[in-house]
Amino acid sequence: MNNFKKPKWFPIPGDKACILKWTQVSLYLWEGVSSACHRNKSFPVGEDFDFHNTPQILADRKKMLAGEWPNFGHGCEHCRDQELRGGISDRMQLLSLPDSERYVSQEMYDNPTNIKVPPTQLSVDFNNKCNMKCVYCGPSLSTSWLKEQEKFGDTIRDWDVDEPWLLDKTYHERQKKLLNWMENNYHKLKAFDILGGEPMLQPETFQYVNWMIKHPNKEIDFELYSNMQIKPKIFRRKVQKFRELADSVKEVLWVASIDCWGPQSEYIRFGHDLKTWEENWTYILYECPEIKTSMNWTVTPLSIPYIPELMEKVIEWNKVRYSPINLNKVIDPEFMDPNIFPQGTFTKDIEKIIELNEGMCNRKEYRDY
């Protein structure tokens, strides 16, 4: 893929320019930080709450305009290394999809070298409330990990509640600022995602879903990322709100997180129960036609040997309804990065994965990716 060329519809100059760097922002509300692309390092949001145009993000865009990769350690090396090896990076994949054109704002067309632009894709992590302890995760994204660290680590607990953000006045202030931002900018968004923690446990999720129902935007794609570890009876009740939301947005996409299949999955994603996951997944698949389905797989050395078993399950589910798959290779913590292993360690597993991939993915660009 060294002959990759940007599409004509993407106006930003520079052969390293990325549509995510100009259009997408991930906001971690509790921590008060943001990044342009979820793989990138996050930086503090200023008092102006311009979370899409922090000094670091602006500097990264300048680098890309000059045909350079942003500073090492900012996260763009994920795509850089993929492209250097002749692979298809997230940047290349998204620029290869005609659907991505809708994310280019008018401001980008009006002035392609302007580095200060509004986002068209917003991903929000309200806080870290989560009922799982994935081996590659940590306290910043999971309260379960936070409790683990406090119980067995050297962190001194200096609060009396299990949800420390409830005592953080600045978090409540940022909540108000975000809602005000939505009031003024929601109509410009083409995508709005809620991640976690676990969004199904967070009241903020349903506060915003109710708000969106009252403020229809038929141009916006809504995505929710869930570990699916909610008791099925409660899960079904909560899902009804998202079925209702489908009438107020362009589409609702449910992204179920899972890494592989079998007992290994329950080890990697501590707190994960396969029976609960499958019951909730098949409920959406079979009984919720208003909701589109997808999966997010986190790739680690622990999961790779058991991914084929999950692929075989997906092939069967796809006979009911096709669900695209997004794979994210862990790069932090470094000891969970598969690249640290000697060449050939996972050859047989990858050969099996490639073989099954032909039957699992119905779009060539996803098979290649």
C-alpha positions as CSV (number, residue, x, y, z in Angstrom):
1,M,0.0,0.0,0.0
2,N,3.0,2.3,-0.4
3,N,1.2,3.8,-3.5
4,F,-1.7,5.0,-1.4
5,K,-3.1,8.4,-2.5
6,K,-5.5,10.5,-0.6
7,P,-8.9,10.9,-2.2
8,K,-9.8,14.1,-4.0
9,W,-12.6,14.8,-1.5
10,F,-10.1,15.2,1.4
11,P,-8.9,18.8,1.0
12,I,-6.1,18.9,3.6
13,P,-2.6,19.0,2.0
14,G,0.4,16.9,3.1
15,D,0.9,13.2,2.5
16,K,0.6,12.4,6.2
17,A,-2.6,14.3,6.8
18,C,-5.3,12.4,8.7
19,I,-9.0,12.8,8.6
20,L,-9.2,12.0,12.3
21,K,-6.8,14.7,13.2
22,W,-9.1,17.3,11.7
23,T,-12.5,15.9,12.3
24,Q,-12.6,13.6,15.3
25,V,-12.0,14.3,19.0
26,S,-12.1,12.0,22.1
27,L,-13.1,13.8,25.2
28,Y,-12.3,12.2,28.6
29,L,-14.6,14.4,30.7
30,W,-13.7,13.3,34.2
31,E,-10.0,13.8,33.6
32,G,-10.5,17.0,31.6
33,V,-8.3,15.9,28.7
34,S,-8.9,15.2,25.0
35,S,-7.2,13.8,21.9
36,A,-7.7,13.9,18.2
37,C,-8.1,10.1,17.5
38,H,-8.7,7.7,20.3
39,R,-5.2,6.2,19.8
40,N,-3.5,9.5,20.5
41,K,-2.1,10.8,23.8
42,S,-4.5,13.0,25.6
43,F,-3.8,16.6,26.7
44,P,-5.5,19.0,29.1
45,V,-8.5,20.9,27.9
46,G,-8.2,24.7,28.6
47,E,-10.6,27.0,30.4
48,D,-12.1,27.9,27.0
49,F,-13.3,24.2,26.7
50,D,-12.1,24.1,23.1
51,F,-11.3,20.4,23.4
52,H,-10.8,19.9,19.7
53,N,-8.2,22.6,19.3
54,T,-5.8,22.2,22.2
55,P,-2.2,23.5,21.6
56,Q,-0.9,20.0,21.2
57,I,-3.5,19.0,18.6
58,L,-2.9,22.3,16.7
59,A,0.9,21.5,16.7
60,D,0.2,18.0,15.3
61,R,-1.9,19.4,12.5
62,K,0.9,21.8,11.6
63,K,3.3,18.8,11.4
64,M,0.9,16.9,9.1
65,L,0.5,20.0,6.8
66,A,4.3,19.9,6.4
67,G,4.2,16.3,5.4
68,E,5.6,15.1,8.8
69,W,4.4,12.7,11.4
70,P,3.5,14.3,14.8
71,N,5.9,14.1,17.7
72,F,6.8,10.6,18.9
73,G,4.7,9.6,21.8
74,H,1.5,11.4,20.7
75,G,0.1,8.2,19.3
76,C,0.4,8.7,15.5
77,E,3.2,6.2,15.5
78,H,0.6,3.5,15.5
79,C,-0.4,4.4,11.9
80,R,3.2,5.5,11.0
81,D,4.6,2.0,11.9
82,Q,1.7,0.3,10.1
83,E,2.4,2.2,6.9
84,L,6.2,1.7,7.1
85,R,5.6,-2.1,7.2
86,G,3.4,-1.8,4.1
87,G,0.2,-2.4,6.0
88,I,-3.1,-0.5,6.0
89,S,-3.3,2.0,8.9
90,D,-6.4,3.5,10.4
91,R,-5.6,6.7,8.6
92,M,-5.5,4.9,5.2
93,Q,-8.5,2.8,5.9
94,L,-10.7,5.8,6.7
95,L,-9.5,7.8,3.8
96,S,-10.3,4.8,1.5
97,L,-13.9,4.7,2.6
98,P,-16.2,6.9,0.5
99,D,-18.5,7.2,3.6
100,S,-15.8,9.2,5.3
101,E,-16.4,12.2,3.0
102,R,-19.4,13.2,5.1
103,Y,-17.1,14.0,8.0
104,V,-15.3,16.8,6.1
105,S,-16.6,20.1,7.4
106,Q,-17.3,23.2,5.2
107,E,-14.6,25.0,7.1
108,M,-12.0,22.5,5.9
109,Y,-13.1,23.1,2.3
110,D,-13.1,26.8,2.7
111,N,-9.5,26.9,4.1
112,P,-7.6,23.6,3.8
113,T,-4.6,24.9,5.7
114,N,-6.6,26.2,8.7
115,I,-5.5,24.2,11.7
116,K,-8.3,25.5,14.0
117,V,-11.6,23.8,13.0
118,P,-14.8,22.4,14.6
119,P,-15.1,18.7,15.0
120,T,-17.7,16.6,13.2
121,Q,-17.1,13.5,15.2
122,L,-17.2,13.5,19.0
123,S,-16.4,10.6,21.3
124,V,-17.1,11.0,25.0
125,D,-15.9,9.0,28.0
126,F,-17.9,10.6,30.9
127,N,-16.0,8.8,33.7
128,N,-14.3,5.5,34.5
129,K,-17.2,3.7,36.2
130,C,-16.8,0.1,35.1
131,N,-17.6,-3.4,36.4
132,M,-14.6,-5.1,34.7
133,K,-10.8,-5.3,35.1
134,C,-9.3,-6.1,31.6
135,V,-5.7,-7.1,31.9
136,Y,-4.5,-4.3,29.6
137,C,-6.7,-1.6,31.2
138,G,-6.2,0.5,34.4
139,P,-7.7,2.9,37.0
140,S,-8.2,5.8,34.6
141,L,-10.8,3.7,32.6
142,S,-12.1,1.4,35.3
143,T,-13.3,1.9,38.9
144,S,-12.9,-1.8,39.4
145,W,-9.2,-1.4,38.6
146,L,-9.1,1.6,40.9
147,K,-10.4,-0.4,43.8
148,E,-7.9,-3.2,43.0
149,Q,-5.1,-0.7,43.1
150,E,-6.2,0.8,46.3
151,K,-6.6,-2.6,48.0
152,F,-3.3,-4.2,46.9
153,G,-1.2,-1.3,45.6
154,D,0.5,1.7,47.3
155,T,-2.2,4.2,46.5
156,I,-3.7,5.9,49.5
157,R,-7.5,6.3,49.4
158,D,-8.5,9.9,50.3
159,W,-12.3,9.7,49.5
160,D,-15.3,8.0,51.1
161,V,-17.2,7.0,48.0
162,D,-16.6,4.4,45.3
163,E,-17.1,7.0,42.6
164,P,-14.6,9.8,43.3
165,W,-15.8,12.0,40.4
166,L,-18.9,12.7,42.4
167,L,-16.7,14.8,44.7
168,D,-15.0,16.6,41.9
169,K,-16.6,20.0,41.4
170,T,-14.7,20.5,38.2
171,Y,-16.3,17.4,36.7
172,H,-19.7,18.9,37.3
173,E,-18.6,22.1,35.7
174,R,-17.3,20.3,32.7
175,Q,-20.6,18.4,32.5
176,K,-22.4,21.8,32.2
177,K,-19.9,23.1,29.7
178,L,-20.3,20.0,27.5
179,L,-24.1,20.2,27.6
180,N,-23.8,23.9,26.6
181,W,-21.4,22.9,23.8
182,M,-23.9,20.4,22.6
183,E,-26.7,23.0,22.6
184,N,-24.6,25.1,20.2
185,N,-22.8,22.5,18.1
186,Y,-24.8,19.2,18.1
187,H,-26.4,20.1,14.8
188,K,-23.0,20.2,13.1
189,L,-21.9,16.8,14.3
190,K,-22.0,13.7,12.0
191,A,-21.0,11.2,14.7
192,F,-21.4,11.0,18.4
193,D,-20.0,8.1,20.4
194,I,-20.2,7.2,24.1
195,L,-17.5,5.0,25.6
196,G,-16.3,4.3,29.1
197,G,-15.8,2.9,31.6
198,E,-19.1,1.1,31.0
199,P,-21.7,3.5,29.6
200,M,-24.6,1.2,30.5
201,L,-23.7,1.8,34.2
202,Q,-23.4,5.5,33.9
203,P,-26.5,7.8,34.3
204,E,-24.8,10.4,32.1
205,T,-25.3,8.1,29.1
206,F,-29.1,8.1,29.5
207,Q,-29.2,11.8,30.3
208,Y,-27.6,12.4,26.8
209,V,-29.7,9.9,25.0
210,N,-32.9,11.5,26.4
211,W,-31.4,14.9,25.3
212,M,-30.8,13.6,21.8
213,I,-34.3,12.2,21.5
214,K,-35.6,15.8,22.2
215,H,-33.1,17.3,19.7
216,P,-33.4,15.2,16.5
217,N,-30.4,15.2,14.1
218,K,-31.0,12.8,11.2
219,E,-27.4,13.5,10.0
220,I,-25.7,12.0,13.0
221,D,-24.5,8.4,13.6
222,F,-24.6,7.4,17.3
223,E,-22.4,4.7,18.7
224,L,-22.3,3.1,22.1
225,Y,-19.5,0.8,23.2
226,S,-20.5,-1.7,25.8
227,N,-18.9,-4.7,27.6
228,M,-22.4,-6.3,27.7
229,Q,-21.9,-7.4,31.3
230,I,-25.3,-6.3,32.5
231,K,-27.9,-8.7,33.8
232,P,-30.0,-9.7,30.7
233,K,-33.3,-8.6,32.2
234,I,-31.9,-5.1,33.1
235,F,-30.0,-5.0,29.8
236,R,-33.2,-5.5,27.8
237,R,-35.0,-2.8,29.7
238,K,-32.2,-0.3,29.2
239,V,-31.8,-1.1,25.5
240,Q,-35.4,0.2,24.8
241,K,-34.2,3.7,25.2
242,F,-31.7,3.2,22.3
243,R,-34.4,1.7,20.2
244,E,-36.4,4.9,20.8
245,L,-33.3,7.0,19.9
246,A,-33.1,5.4,16.5
247,D,-36.0,7.6,15.3
248,S,-34.1,10.8,16.2
249,V,-30.7,10.1,14.5
250,K,-29.3,8.7,11.3
251,E,-28.4,5.4,12.9
252,V,-27.7,3.7,16.2
253,L,-24.7,1.4,16.2
254,W,-24.1,-0.9,19.1
255,V,-20.4,-1.8,19.5
256,A,-19.9,-4.9,21.7
257,S,-16.4,-5.3,23.2
258,I,-14.9,-8.8,23.3
259,D,-11.4,-10.1,22.5
260,C,-11.7,-13.9,21.8
261,W,-13.9,-16.8,22.8
262,G,-13.7,-19.4,25.6
263,P,-12.3,-19.3,29.2
264,Q,-9.4,-17.2,27.9
265,S,-11.7,-14.4,27.2
266,E,-13.0,-14.4,30.8
267,Y,-9.4,-14.3,32.0
268,I,-8.3,-11.5,29.8
269,R,-11.5,-9.4,30.5
270,F,-11.8,-10.1,34.2
271,G,-15.5,-9.9,35.2
272,H,-16.5,-11.0,31.7
273,D,-19.1,-13.8,31.6
274,L,-19.5,-15.3,28.1
275,K,-23.1,-16.6,28.8
276,T,-24.3,-13.1,29.8
277,W,-22.4,-11.5,26.9
278,E,-23.9,-13.9,24.3
279,E,-27.4,-13.6,25.7
280,N,-27.3,-9.8,25.5
281,W,-25.6,-9.8,22.1
282,T,-28.1,-12.2,20.5
283,Y,-31.0,-10.2,21.9
284,I,-29.9,-7.1,20.0
285,L,-29.0,-9.2,17.0
286,Y,-32.4,-11.0,16.8
287,E,-34.9,-8.6,18.4
288,C,-33.6,-5.1,17.9
289,P,-33.7,-4.3,14.1
290,E,-33.5,-0.6,14.9
291,I,-30.0,-1.0,16.2
292,K,-27.0,-1.8,14.0
293,T,-24.4,-4.1,15.4
294,S,-20.6,-4.2,15.5
295,M,-17.8,-5.5,17.6
296,N,-14.5,-4.1,19.0
297,W,-11.7,-6.6,19.6
298,T,-8.6,-5.7,21.5
299,V,-5.7,-7.7,20.3
300,T,-3.1,-8.9,22.8
301,P,-0.6,-11.8,22.9
302,L,-3.2,-13.5,25.2
303,S,-6.1,-13.3,22.8
304,I,-4.5,-14.0,19.4
305,P,-4.5,-17.9,19.7
306,Y,-8.2,-17.9,20.6
307,I,-9.5,-15.3,18.1
308,P,-10.3,-18.0,15.5
309,E,-12.9,-19.5,17.9
310,L,-14.6,-16.1,18.1
311,M,-14.4,-15.7,14.3
312,E,-16.3,-18.9,13.9
313,K,-19.0,-17.6,16.1
314,V,-19.2,-14.4,14.2
315,I,-19.5,-16.3,10.9
316,E,-22.6,-18.0,12.3
317,W,-24.1,-14.8,13.7
318,N,-23.5,-13.1,10.3
319,K,-26.1,-15.5,8.8
320,V,-28.6,-13.6,10.9
321,R,-27.2,-10.1,10.5
322,Y,-23.8,-8.9,9.4
323,S,-21.7,-7.1,12.0
324,P,-18.4,-5.4,11.0
325,I,-15.4,-5.9,13.3
326,N,-12.9,-3.3,14.5
327,L,-9.5,-4.6,15.8
328,N,-7.3,-2.6,18.1
329,K,-3.8,-3.8,18.9
330,V,-2.6,-2.9,22.3
331,I,0.5,-0.6,22.3
332,D,0.2,0.5,26.0
333,P,1.1,-1.2,28.3
334,E,4.1,-2.3,26.1
335,F,4.2,-5.8,27.6
336,M,0.7,-6.4,26.0
337,D,1.9,-5.4,22.5
338,P,2.1,-8.5,20.3
339,N,5.1,-6.9,18.5
340,I,7.4,-7.6,21.4
341,F,7.3,-11.3,20.6
342,P,9.8,-13.0,18.2
343,Q,8.8,-13.2,14.6
344,G,6.9,-16.4,14.0
345,T,5.4,-16.7,17.5
346,F,1.8,-16.4,16.2
347,T,2.3,-17.5,12.6
348,K,-0.1,-20.5,12.8
349,D,-2.7,-18.5,14.6
350,I,-2.5,-15.6,12.1
351,E,-2.7,-18.1,9.1
352,K,-6.0,-19.4,10.6
353,I,-7.3,-15.9,11.2
354,I,-6.5,-14.9,7.6
355,E,-8.3,-18.0,6.4
356,L,-11.4,-17.4,8.5
357,N,-11.3,-13.7,7.6
358,E,-12.3,-14.5,4.0
359,G,-15.7,-15.8,5.3
360,M,-16.2,-13.3,8.1
361,C,-15.7,-9.9,6.3
362,N,-17.9,-9.0,3.4
363,R,-15.9,-5.9,2.3
364,K,-12.5,-6.1,0.8
365,E,-11.1,-3.1,2.6
366,Y,-12.0,-4.7,5.9
367,R,-10.4,-8.0,4.9
368,D,-7.2,-6.2,3.9
369,Y,-7.2,-4.2,7.1
